[in-house]
């Protein structure tokens, strides 16, 4: 069976299509890697945020403790 048209007209498009498919595969792999890295970064940020809030709560607890102690010392007189 002979196909209509010249093979010289179709071959450049086949090569271009293969390049496009290869580029799409590479882009898909790159996006997958970026998503994985972003997931790791988000996890690190969440842990950092927890640590910062614990530090804030610790400072507030120390300030409140000092205020209560000073009130206790002043109170009985």
PDB file with SEQRES, HELIX, SHEET and CRYST1 records, atoms N, CA, C and O in Angstrom:
SEQRES   1 A   77  UNK UNK UNK UNK UNK UNK UNK UNK UNK UNK UNK UNK UNK          
SEQRES   2 A   77  UNK UNK UNK UNK UNK UNK UNK UNK UNK UNK UNK UNK UNK          
SEQRES   3 A   77  UNK UNK UNK UNK UNK UNK UNK UNK UNK UNK UNK UNK UNK          
SEQRES   4 A   77  UNK UNK UNK UNK UNK UNK UNK UNK UNK UNK UNK UNK UNK          
SEQRES   5 A   77  UNK UNK UNK UNK UNK UNK UNK UNK UNK UNK UNK UNK UNK          
SEQRES   6 A   77  UNK UNK UNK UNK UNK UNK UNK UNK UNK UNK UNK UNK              
HELIX    1 AA1 UNK A    7  UNK A   75  1                                  69    
CRYST1    1.000    1.000    1.000  90.00  90.00  90.00 P 1           1          
ATOM      1  N   UNK A   1       0.836  -1.174   0.000  1.00  0.00           N  
ATOM      2  CA  UNK A   1       0.000   0.000   0.000  1.00  0.00           C  
ATOM      3  C   UNK A   1       0.883   1.240   0.000  1.00  0.00           C  
ATOM      4  O   UNK A   1       1.780   1.383   0.831  1.00  0.00           O  
ATOM      5  N   UNK A   2       0.631   2.067  -0.878  1.00  0.00           N  
ATOM      6  CA  UNK A   2       1.388   3.307  -0.970  1.00  0.00           C  
ATOM      7  C   UNK A   2       0.597   4.415  -0.287  1.00  0.00           C  
ATOM      8  O   UNK A   2      -0.623   4.513  -0.425  1.00  0.00           O  
ATOM      9  N   UNK A   3       1.311   5.229   0.437  1.00  0.00           N  
ATOM     10  CA  UNK A   3       0.647   6.349   1.093  1.00  0.00           C  
ATOM     11  C   UNK A   3       0.747   7.570   0.197  1.00  0.00           C  
ATOM     12  O   UNK A   3       1.709   7.738  -0.553  1.00  0.00           O  
ATOM     13  N   UNK A   4      -0.238   8.391   0.288  1.00  0.00           N  
ATOM     14  CA  UNK A   4      -0.251   9.586  -0.551  1.00  0.00           C  
ATOM     15  C   UNK A   4       0.727  10.611  -0.014  1.00  0.00           C  
ATOM     16  O   UNK A   4       0.907  10.720   1.199  1.00  0.00           O  
ATOM     17  N   UNK A   5       1.340  11.339  -0.870  1.00  0.00           N  
ATOM     18  CA  UNK A   5       2.246  12.396  -0.450  1.00  0.00           C  
ATOM     19  C   UNK A   5       3.682  11.926  -0.425  1.00  0.00           C  
ATOM     20  O   UNK A   5       3.969  10.731  -0.504  1.00  0.00           O  
ATOM     21  N   UNK A   6       4.546  12.858  -0.316  1.00  0.00           N  
ATOM     22  CA  UNK A   6       5.962  12.588  -0.331  1.00  0.00           C  
ATOM     23  C   UNK A   6       6.466  12.290   1.080  1.00  0.00           C  
ATOM     24  O   UNK A   6       6.027  12.926   2.039  1.00  0.00           O  
ATOM     25  N   UNK A   7       7.361  11.353   1.212  1.00  0.00           N  
ATOM     26  CA  UNK A   7       7.920  11.038   2.528  1.00  0.00           C  
ATOM     27  C   UNK A   7       8.788  12.175   3.033  1.00  0.00           C  
ATOM     28  O   UNK A   7       8.976  12.323   4.240  1.00  0.00           O  
ATOM     29  N   UNK A   8       9.317  12.978   2.125  1.00  0.00           N  
ATOM     30  CA  UNK A   8      10.165  14.098   2.522  1.00  0.00           C  
ATOM     31  C   UNK A   8       9.363  15.198   3.210  1.00  0.00           C  
ATOM     32  O   UNK A   8       9.909  16.004   3.962  1.00  0.00           O  
ATOM     33  N   UNK A   9       8.081  15.218   2.946  1.00  0.00           N  
ATOM     34  CA  UNK A   9       7.224  16.184   3.616  1.00  0.00           C  
ATOM     35  C   UNK A   9       6.797  15.691   4.998  1.00  0.00           C  
ATOM     36  O   UNK A   9       6.543  16.500   5.891  1.00  0.00           O  
ATOM     37  N   UNK A  10       6.717  14.376   5.181  1.00  0.00           N  
ATOM     38  CA  UNK A  10       6.223  13.809   6.441  1.00  0.00           C  
ATOM     39  C   UNK A  10       7.328  13.560   7.453  1.00  0.00           C  
ATOM     40  O   UNK A  10       7.088  13.687   8.654  1.00  0.00           O  
ATOM     41  N   UNK A  11       8.526  13.211   7.015  1.00  0.00           N  
ATOM     42  CA  UNK A  11       9.606  12.862   7.938  1.00  0.00           C  
ATOM     43  C   UNK A  11      10.006  14.013   8.859  1.00  0.00           C  
ATOM     44  O   UNK A  11      10.214  13.771  10.048  1.00  0.00           O  
ATOM     45  N   UNK A  12      10.123  15.234   8.382  1.00  0.00           N  
ATOM     46  CA  UNK A  12      10.484  16.314   9.319  1.00  0.00           C  
ATOM     47  C   UNK A  12       9.453  16.489  10.434  1.00  0.00           C  
ATOM     48  O   UNK A  12       9.817  16.822  11.562  1.00  0.00           O  
ATOM     49  N   UNK A  13       8.179  16.268  10.133  1.00  0.00           N  
ATOM     50  CA  UNK A  13       7.143  16.386  11.151  1.00  0.00           C  
ATOM     51  C   UNK A  13       7.237  15.251  12.165  1.00  0.00           C  
ATOM     52  O   UNK A  13       6.956  15.454  13.346  1.00  0.00           O  
ATOM     53  N   UNK A  14       7.625  14.068  11.722  1.00  0.00           N  
ATOM     54  CA  UNK A  14       7.777  12.937  12.640  1.00  0.00           C  
ATOM     55  C   UNK A  14       8.916  13.215  13.619  1.00  0.00           C  
ATOM     56  O   UNK A  14       8.792  12.927  14.809  1.00  0.00           O  
ATOM     57  N   UNK A  15      10.011  13.767  13.134  1.00  0.00           N  
ATOM     58  CA  UNK A  15      11.140  14.100  14.004  1.00  0.00           C  
ATOM     59  C   UNK A  15      10.717  15.179  14.997  1.00  0.00           C  
ATOM     60  O   UNK A  15      11.053  15.112  16.179  1.00  0.00           O  
ATOM     61  N   UNK A  16       9.986  16.162  14.514  1.00  0.00           N  
ATOM     62  CA  UNK A  16       9.511  17.240  15.383  1.00  0.00           C  
ATOM     63  C   UNK A  16       8.576  16.686  16.460  1.00  0.00           C  
ATOM     64  O   UNK A  16       8.626  17.113  17.614  1.00  0.00           O  
ATOM     65  N   UNK A  17       7.732  15.742  16.077  1.00  0.00           N  
ATOM     66  CA  UNK A  17       6.808  15.134  17.041  1.00  0.00           C  
ATOM     67  C   UNK A  17       7.577  14.354  18.109  1.00  0.00           C  
ATOM     68  O   UNK A  17       7.222  14.414  19.286  1.00  0.00           O  
ATOM     69  N   UNK A  18       8.611  13.631  17.719  1.00  0.00           N  
ATOM     70  CA  UNK A  18       9.434  12.902  18.686  1.00  0.00           C  
ATOM     71  C   UNK A  18      10.126  13.857  19.644  1.00  0.00           C  
ATOM     72  O   UNK A  18      10.218  13.577  20.840  1.00  0.00           O  
ATOM     73  N   UNK A  19      10.612  14.977  19.135  1.00  0.00           N  
ATOM     74  CA  UNK A  19      11.245  15.976  19.992  1.00  0.00           C  
ATOM     75  C   UNK A  19      10.245  16.544  20.986  1.00  0.00           C  
ATOM     76  O   UNK A  19      10.563  16.741  22.158  1.00  0.00           O  
ATOM     77  N   UNK A  20       9.048  16.802  20.515  1.00  0.00           N  
ATOM     78  CA  UNK A  20       8.002  17.337  21.397  1.00  0.00           C  
ATOM     79  C   UNK A  20       7.668  16.338  22.505  1.00  0.00           C  
ATOM     80  O   UNK A  20       7.510  16.727  23.663  1.00  0.00           O  
ATOM     81  N   UNK A  21       7.560  15.069  22.161  1.00  0.00           N  
ATOM     82  CA  UNK A  21       7.268  14.042  23.159  1.00  0.00           C  
ATOM     83  C   UNK A  21       8.393  13.947  24.176  1.00  0.00           C  
ATOM     84  O   UNK A  21       8.140  13.830  25.375  1.00  0.00           O  
ATOM     85  N   UNK A  22       9.632  13.995  23.707  1.00  0.00           N  
ATOM     86  CA  UNK A  22      10.772  13.940  24.622  1.00  0.00           C  
ATOM     87  C   UNK A  22      10.787  15.163  25.531  1.00  0.00           C  
ATOM     88  O   UNK A  22      11.064  15.049  26.725  1.00  0.00           O  
ATOM     89  N   UNK A  23      10.491  16.331  24.970  1.00  0.00           N  
ATOM     90  CA  UNK A  23      10.452  17.554  25.770  1.00  0.00           C  
ATOM     91  C   UNK A  23       9.355  17.470  26.816  1.00  0.00           C  
ATOM     92  O   UNK A  23       9.563  17.880  27.958  1.00  0.00           O  
ATOM     93  N   UNK A  24       8.200  16.950  26.453  1.00  0.00           N  
ATOM     94  CA  UNK A  24       7.090  16.796  27.405  1.00  0.00           C  
ATOM     95  C   UNK A  24       7.461  15.855  28.548  1.00  0.00           C  
ATOM     96  O   UNK A  24       7.130  16.119  29.704  1.00  0.00           O  
ATOM     97  N   UNK A  25       8.148  14.757  28.227  1.00  0.00           N  
ATOM     98  CA  UNK A  25       8.577  13.822  29.266  1.00  0.00           C  
ATOM     99  C   UNK A  25       9.558  14.492  30.223  1.00  0.00           C  
ATOM    100  O   UNK A  25       9.457  14.334  31.440  1.00  0.00           O  
ATOM    101  N   UNK A  26      10.498  15.233  29.670  1.00  0.00           N  
ATOM    102  CA  UNK A  26      11.488  15.928  30.504  1.00  0.00           C  
ATOM    103  C   UNK A  26      10.804  16.947  31.392  1.00  0.00           C  
ATOM    104  O   UNK A  26      11.108  17.042  32.581  1.00  0.00           O  
ATOM    105  N   UNK A  27       9.874  17.716  30.820  1.00  0.00           N  
ATOM    106  CA  UNK A  27       9.153  18.713  31.616  1.00  0.00           C  
ATOM    107  C   UNK A  27       8.346  18.057  32.728  1.00  0.00           C  
ATOM    108  O   UNK A  27       8.285  18.579  33.841  1.00  0.00           O  
ATOM    109  N   UNK A  28       7.729  16.921  32.437  1.00  0.00           N  
ATOM    110  CA  UNK A  28       6.960  16.201  33.449  1.00  0.00           C  
ATOM    111  C   UNK A  28       7.864  15.752  34.600  1.00  0.00           C  
ATOM    112  O   UNK A  28       7.494  15.871  35.768  1.00  0.00           O  
ATOM    113  N   UNK A  29       9.041  15.240  34.266  1.00  0.00           N  
ATOM    114  CA  UNK A  29       9.989  14.830  35.300  1.00  0.00           C  
ATOM    115  C   UNK A  29      10.461  16.024  36.124  1.00  0.00           C  
ATOM    116  O   UNK A  29      10.598  15.930  37.343  1.00  0.00           O  
ATOM    117  N   UNK A  30      10.707  17.144  35.454  1.00  0.00           N  
ATOM    118  CA  UNK A  30      11.155  18.337  36.160  1.00  0.00           C  
ATOM    119  C   UNK A  30      10.078  18.854  37.101  1.00  0.00           C  
ATOM    120  O   UNK A  30      10.381  19.234  38.232  1.00  0.00           O  
ATOM    121  N   UNK A  31       8.829  18.874  36.655  1.00  0.00           N  
ATOM    122  CA  UNK A  31       7.739  19.329  37.515  1.00  0.00           C  
ATOM    123  C   UNK A  31       7.546  18.395  38.698  1.00  0.00           C  
ATOM    124  O   UNK A  31       7.235  18.845  39.801  1.00  0.00           O  
ATOM    125  N   UNK A  32       7.728  17.101  38.478  1.00  0.00           N  
ATOM    126  CA  UNK A  32       7.624  16.143  39.577  1.00  0.00           C  
ATOM    127  C   UNK A  32       8.698  16.422  40.619  1.00  0.00           C  
ATOM    128  O   UNK A  32       8.421  16.397  41.818  1.00  0.00           O  
ATOM    129  N   UNK A  33       9.916  16.686  40.173  1.00  0.00           N  
ATOM    130  CA  UNK A  33      11.009  17.005  41.086  1.00  0.00           C  
ATOM    131  C   UNK A  33      10.737  18.303  41.840  1.00  0.00           C  
ATOM    132  O   UNK A  33      10.996  18.394  43.041  1.00  0.00           O  
ATOM    133  N   UNK A  34      10.219  19.298  41.142  1.00  0.00           N  
ATOM    134  CA  UNK A  34       9.908  20.571  41.790  1.00  0.00           C  
ATOM    135  C   UNK A  34       8.834  20.374  42.855  1.00  0.00           C  
ATOM    136  O   UNK A  34       8.933  20.934  43.947  1.00  0.00           O  
ATOM    137  N   UNK A  35       7.808  19.584  42.545  1.00  0.00           N  
ATOM    138  CA  UNK A  35       6.746  19.315  43.521  1.00  0.00           C  
ATOM    139  C   UNK A  35       7.301  18.604  44.759  1.00  0.00           C  
ATOM    140  O   UNK A  35       6.907  18.917  45.883  1.00  0.00           O  
ATOM    141  N   UNK A  36       8.207  17.656  44.558  1.00  0.00           N  
ATOM    142  CA  UNK A  36       8.804  16.960  45.690  1.00  0.00           C  
ATOM    143  C   UNK A  36       9.627  17.918  46.540  1.00  0.00           C  
ATOM    144  O   UNK A  36       9.553  17.873  47.768  1.00  0.00           O  
ATOM    145  N   UNK A  37      10.396  18.767  45.916  1.00  0.00           N  
ATOM    146  CA  UNK A  37      11.204  19.742  46.657  1.00  0.00           C  
ATOM    147  C   UNK A  37      10.315  20.713  47.418  1.00  0.00           C  
ATOM    148  O   UNK A  37      10.598  21.047  48.569  1.00  0.00           O  
ATOM    149  N   UNK A  38       9.244  21.167  46.783  1.00  0.00           N  
ATOM    150  CA  UNK A  38       8.319  22.071  47.465  1.00  0.00           C  
ATOM    151  C   UNK A  38       7.670  21.395  48.665  1.00  0.00           C  
ATOM    152  O   UNK A  38       7.452  22.035  49.694  1.00  0.00           O  
ATOM    153  N   UNK A  39       7.361  20.110  48.543  1.00  0.00           N  
ATOM    154  CA  UNK A  39       6.810  19.372  49.676  1.00  0.00           C  
ATOM    155  C   UNK A  39       7.783  19.329  50.838  1.00  0.00           C  
ATOM    156  O   UNK A  39       7.387  19.506  51.990  1.00  0.00           O  
ATOM    157  N   UNK A  40       9.056  19.096  50.544  1.00  0.00           N  
ATOM    158  CA  UNK A  40      10.066  19.086  51.597  1.00  0.00           C  
ATOM    159  C   UNK A  40      10.213  20.461  52.237  1.00  0.00           C  
ATOM    160  O   UNK A  40      10.320  20.577  53.457  1.00  0.00           O  
ATOM    161  N   UNK A  41      10.216  21.499  51.407  1.00  0.00           N  
ATOM    162  CA  UNK A  41      10.350  22.860  51.927  1.00  0.00           C  
ATOM    163  C   UNK A  41       9.157  23.206  52.810  1.00  0.00           C  
ATOM    164  O   UNK A  41       9.329  23.813  53.867  1.00  0.00           O  
ATOM    165  N   UNK A  42       7.955  22.830  52.394  1.00  0.00           N  
ATOM    166  CA  UNK A  42       6.767  23.099  53.204  1.00  0.00           C  
ATOM    167  C   UNK A  42       6.848  22.387  54.555  1.00  0.00           C  
ATOM    168  O   UNK A  42       6.460  22.947  55.581  1.00  0.00           O  
ATOM    169  N   UNK A  43       7.346  21.169  54.550  1.00  0.00           N  
ATOM    170  CA  UNK A  43       7.520  20.446  55.806  1.00  0.00           C  
ATOM    171  C   UNK A  43       8.505  21.135  56.728  1.00  0.00           C  
ATOM    172  O   UNK A  43       8.269  21.228  57.933  1.00  0.00           O  
ATOM    173  N   UNK A  44       9.609  21.619  56.175  1.00  0.00           N  
ATOM    174  CA  UNK A  44      10.600  22.331  56.983  1.00  0.00           C  
ATOM    175  C   UNK A  44      10.020  23.631  57.534  1.00  0.00           C  
ATOM    176  O   UNK A  44      10.288  23.997  58.678  1.00  0.00           O  
ATOM    177  N   UNK A  45       9.233  24.321  56.728  1.00  0.00           N  
ATOM    178  CA  UNK A  45       8.627  25.569  57.188  1.00  0.00           C  
ATOM    179  C   UNK A  45       7.642  25.302  58.323  1.00  0.00           C  
ATOM    180  O   UNK A  45       7.592  26.067  59.286  1.00  0.00           O  
ATOM    181  N   UNK A  46       6.863  24.235  58.224  1.00  0.00           N  
ATOM    182  CA  UNK A  46       5.915  23.890  59.293  1.00  0.00           C  
ATOM    183  C   UNK A  46       6.653  23.590  60.593  1.00  0.00           C  
ATOM    184  O   UNK A  46       6.233  24.034  61.662  1.00  0.00           O  
ATOM    185  N   UNK A  47       7.746  22.840  60.509  1.00  0.00           N  
ATOM    186  CA  UNK A  47       8.519  22.538  61.717  1.00  0.00           C  
ATOM    187  C   UNK A  47       9.105  23.809  62.320  1.00  0.00           C  
ATOM    188  O   UNK A  47       9.085  23.994  63.537  1.00  0.00           O  
ATOM    189  N   UNK A  48       9.627  24.683  61.463  1.00  0.00           N  
ATOM    190  CA  UNK A  48      10.177  25.950  61.936  1.00  0.00           C  
ATOM    191  C   UNK A  48       9.097  26.802  62.603  1.00  0.00           C  
ATOM    192  O   UNK A  48       9.341  27.429  63.634  1.00  0.00           O  
ATOM    193  N   UNK A  49       7.916  26.819  62.014  1.00  0.00           N  
ATOM    194  CA  UNK A  49       6.822  27.596  62.582  1.00  0.00           C  
ATOM    195  C   UNK A  49       6.443  27.069  63.966  1.00  0.00           C  
ATOM    196  O   UNK A  49       6.196  27.849  64.885  1.00  0.00           O  
ATOM    197  N   UNK A  50       6.399  25.751  64.107  1.00  0.00           N  
ATOM    198  CA  UNK A  50       6.100  25.168  65.436  1.00  0.00           C  
ATOM    199  C   UNK A  50       7.151  25.582  66.459  1.00  0.00           C  
ATOM    200  O   UNK A  50       6.819  25.930  67.592  1.00  0.00           O  
ATOM    201  N   UNK A  51       8.409  25.544  66.059  1.00  0.00           N  
ATOM    202  CA  UNK A  51       9.480  25.932  66.984  1.00  0.00           C  
ATOM    203  C   UNK A  51       9.371  27.394  67.373  1.00  0.00           C  
ATOM    204  O   UNK A  51       9.569  27.746  68.535  1.00  0.00           O  
ATOM    205  N   UNK A  52       9.059  28.242  66.412  1.00  0.00           N  
ATOM    206  CA  UNK A  52       8.922  29.664  66.716  1.00  0.00           C  
ATOM    207  C   UNK A  52       7.762  29.914  67.674  1.00  0.00           C  
ATOM    208  O   UNK A  52       7.889  30.711  68.603  1.00  0.00           O  
ATOM    209  N   UNK A  53       6.638  29.242  67.458  1.00  0.00           N  
ATOM    210  CA  UNK A  53       5.503  29.422  68.370  1.00  0.00           C  
ATOM    211  C   UNK A  53       5.845  28.915  69.765  1.00  0.00           C  
ATOM    212  O   UNK A  53       5.430  29.511  70.759  1.00  0.00           O  
ATOM    213  N   UNK A  54       6.588  27.834  69.848  1.00  0.00           N  
ATOM    214  CA  UNK A  54       6.994  27.340  71.176  1.00  0.00           C  
ATOM    215  C   UNK A  54       7.885  28.372  71.864  1.00  0.00           C  
ATOM    216  O   UNK A  54       7.771  28.569  73.073  1.00  0.00           O  
ATOM    217  N   UNK A  55       8.757  29.023  71.126  1.00  0.00           N  
ATOM    218  CA  UNK A  55       9.609  30.063  71.708  1.00  0.00           C  
ATOM    219  C   UNK A  55       8.757  31.243  72.182  1.00  0.00           C  
ATOM    220  O   UNK A  55       8.990  31.784  73.263  1.00  0.00           O  
ATOM    221  N   UNK A  56       7.781  31.635  71.379  1.00  0.00           N  
ATOM    222  CA  UNK A  56       6.896  32.741  71.771  1.00  0.00           C  
ATOM    223  C   UNK A  56       6.129  32.377  73.030  1.00  0.00           C  
ATOM    224  O   UNK A  56       6.040  33.188  73.952  1.00  0.00           O  
ATOM    225  N   UNK A  57       5.575  31.174  73.087  1.00  0.00           N  
ATOM    226  CA  UNK A  57       4.841  30.742  74.282  1.00  0.00           C  
ATOM    227  C   UNK A  57       5.767  30.695  75.496  1.00  0.00           C  
ATOM    228  O   UNK A  57       5.351  31.049  76.599  1.00  0.00           O  
ATOM    229  N   UNK A  58       6.995  30.271  75.312  1.00  0.00           N  
ATOM    230  CA  UNK A  58       7.950  30.233  76.414  1.00  0.00           C  
ATOM    231  C   UNK A  58       8.241  31.624  76.959  1.00  0.00           C  
ATOM    232  O   UNK A  58       8.291  31.822  78.173  1.00  0.00           O  
ATOM    233  N   UNK A  59       8.432  32.583  76.066  1.00  0.00           N  
ATOM    234  CA  UNK A  59       8.703  33.961  76.504  1.00  0.00           C  
ATOM    235  C   UNK A  59       7.488  34.521  77.248  1.00  0.00           C  
ATOM    236  O   UNK A  59       7.637  35.156  78.292  1.00  0.00           O  
ATOM    237  N   UNK A  60       6.303  34.289  76.720  1.00  0.00           N  
ATOM    238  CA  UNK A  60       5.080  34.769  77.380  1.00  0.00           C  
ATOM    239  C   UNK A  60       4.932  34.110  78.747  1.00  0.00           C  
ATOM    240  O   UNK A  60       4.533  34.770  79.707  1.00  0.00           O  
ATOM    241  N   UNK A  61       5.244  32.831  78.850  1.00  0.00           N  
ATOM    242  CA  UNK A  61       5.143  32.136  80.130  1.00  0.00           C  
ATOM    243  C   UNK A  61       6.116  32.730  81.150  1.00  0.00           C  
ATOM    244  O   UNK A  61       5.757  32.907  82.314  1.00  0.00           O  
ATOM    245  N   UNK A  62       7.325  33.034  80.730  1.00  0.00           N  
ATOM    246  CA  UNK A  62       8.311  33.626  81.645  1.00  0.00           C  
ATOM    247  C   UNK A  62       7.833  34.995  82.116  1.00  0.00           C  
ATOM    248  O   UNK A  62       7.925  35.305  83.303  1.00  0.00           O  
ATOM    249  N   UNK A  63       7.325  35.818  81.201  1.00  0.00           N  
ATOM    250  CA  UNK A  63       6.841  37.148  81.578  1.00  0.00           C  
ATOM    251  C   UNK A  63       5.668  37.045  82.547  1.00  0.00           C  
ATOM    252  O   UNK A  63       5.624  37.764  83.545  1.00  0.00           O  
ATOM    253  N   UNK A  64       4.726  36.166  82.265  1.00  0.00           N  
ATOM    254  CA  UNK A  64       3.580  35.989  83.167  1.00  0.00           C  
ATOM    255  C   UNK A  64       4.015  35.457  84.523  1.00  0.00           C  
ATOM    256  O   UNK A  64       3.479  35.873  85.550  1.00  0.00           O  
ATOM    257  N   UNK A  65       4.973  34.549  84.540  1.00  0.00           N  
ATOM    258  CA  UNK A  65       5.468  34.011  85.813  1.00  0.00           C  
ATOM    259  C   UNK A  65       6.116  35.107  86.644  1.00  0.00           C  
ATOM    260  O   UNK A  65       5.891  35.188  87.851  1.00  0.00           O  
ATOM    261  N   UNK A  66       6.913  35.945  86.009  1.00  0.00           N  
ATOM    262  CA  UNK A  66       7.538  37.050  86.744  1.00  0.00           C  
ATOM    263  C   UNK A  66       6.495  38.026  87.257  1.00  0.00           C  
ATOM    264  O   UNK A  66       6.637  38.552  88.361  1.00  0.00           O  
ATOM    265  N   UNK A  67       5.443  38.283  86.474  1.00  0.00           N  
ATOM    266  CA  UNK A  67       4.385  39.187  86.923  1.00  0.00           C  
ATOM    267  C   UNK A  67       3.650  38.600  88.119  1.00  0.00           C  
ATOM    268  O   UNK A  67       3.355  39.312  89.079  1.00  0.00           O  
ATOM    269  N   UNK A  68       3.355  37.320  88.067  1.00  0.00           N  
ATOM    270  CA  UNK A  68       2.659  36.672  89.192  1.00  0.00           C  
ATOM    271  C   UNK A  68       3.535  36.666  90.426  1.00  0.00           C  
ATOM    272  O   UNK A  68       3.043  36.923  91.526  1.00  0.00           O  
ATOM    273  N   UNK A  69       4.817  36.381  90.278  1.00  0.00           N  
ATOM    274  CA  UNK A  69       5.725  36.371  91.431  1.00  0.00           C  
ATOM    275  C   UNK A  69       5.807  37.773  92.050  1.00  0.00           C  
ATOM    276  O   UNK A  69       5.795  37.911  93.274  1.00  0.00           O  
ATOM    277  N   UNK A  70       5.890  38.809  91.209  1.00  0.00           N  
ATOM    278  CA  UNK A  70       5.953  40.156  91.764  1.00  0.00           C  
ATOM    279  C   UNK A  70       4.647  40.526  92.458  1.00  0.00           C  
ATOM    280  O   UNK A  70       4.677  41.247  93.455  1.00  0.00           O  
ATOM    281  N   UNK A  71       3.526  40.069  91.974  1.00  0.00           N  
ATOM    282  CA  UNK A  71       2.235  40.330  92.637  1.00  0.00           C  
ATOM    283  C   UNK A  71       2.151  39.574  93.968  1.00  0.00           C  
ATOM    284  O   UNK A  71       1.612  40.099  94.942  1.00  0.00           O  
ATOM    285  N   UNK A  72       2.666  38.376  94.015  1.00  0.00           N  
ATOM    286  CA  UNK A  72       2.655  37.598  95.242  1.00  0.00           C  
ATOM    287  C   UNK A  72       3.522  38.267  96.309  1.00  0.00           C  
ATOM    288  O   UNK A  72       3.151  38.321  97.482  1.00  0.00           O  
ATOM    289  N   UNK A  73       4.675  38.772  95.889  1.00  0.00           N  
ATOM    290  CA  UNK A  73       5.578  39.443  96.843  1.00  0.00           C  
ATOM    291  C   UNK A  73       4.958  40.721  97.381  1.00  0.00           C  
ATOM    292  O   UNK A  73       5.140  41.033  98.557  1.00  0.00           O  
ATOM    293  N   UNK A  74       4.240  41.463  96.573  1.00  0.00           N  
ATOM    294  CA  UNK A  74       3.618  42.721  96.988  1.00  0.00           C  
ATOM    295  C   UNK A  74       2.343  42.460  97.792  1.00  0.00           C  
ATOM    296  O   UNK A  74       2.032  43.231  98.699  1.00  0.00           O  
ATOM    297  N   UNK A  75       1.628  41.437  97.498  1.00  0.00           N  
ATOM    298  CA  UNK A  75       0.306  41.170  98.050  1.00  0.00           C  
ATOM    299  C   UNK A  75       0.210  41.027  99.572  1.00  0.00           C  
ATOM    300  O   UNK A  75      -0.633  41.702 100.163  1.00  0.00           O  
ATOM    301  N   UNK A  76       0.996  40.217 100.235  1.00  0.00           N  
ATOM    302  CA  UNK A  76       0.781  39.963 101.672  1.00  0.00           C  
ATOM    303  C   UNK A  76       1.007  41.160 102.573  1.00  0.00           C  
ATOM    304  O   UNK A  76       0.530  41.128 103.708  1.00  0.00           O  
ATOM    305  N   UNK A  77       1.661  42.162 102.181  1.00  0.00           N  
ATOM    306  CA  UNK A  77       1.975  43.311 103.050  1.00  0.00           C  
ATOM    307  C   UNK A  77       0.801  44.092 103.380  1.00  0.00           C  
ATOM    308  O   UNK A  77       0.902  45.085 104.099  1.00  0.00           O  
TER     309      UNK A  77                                                      
END                                                                             
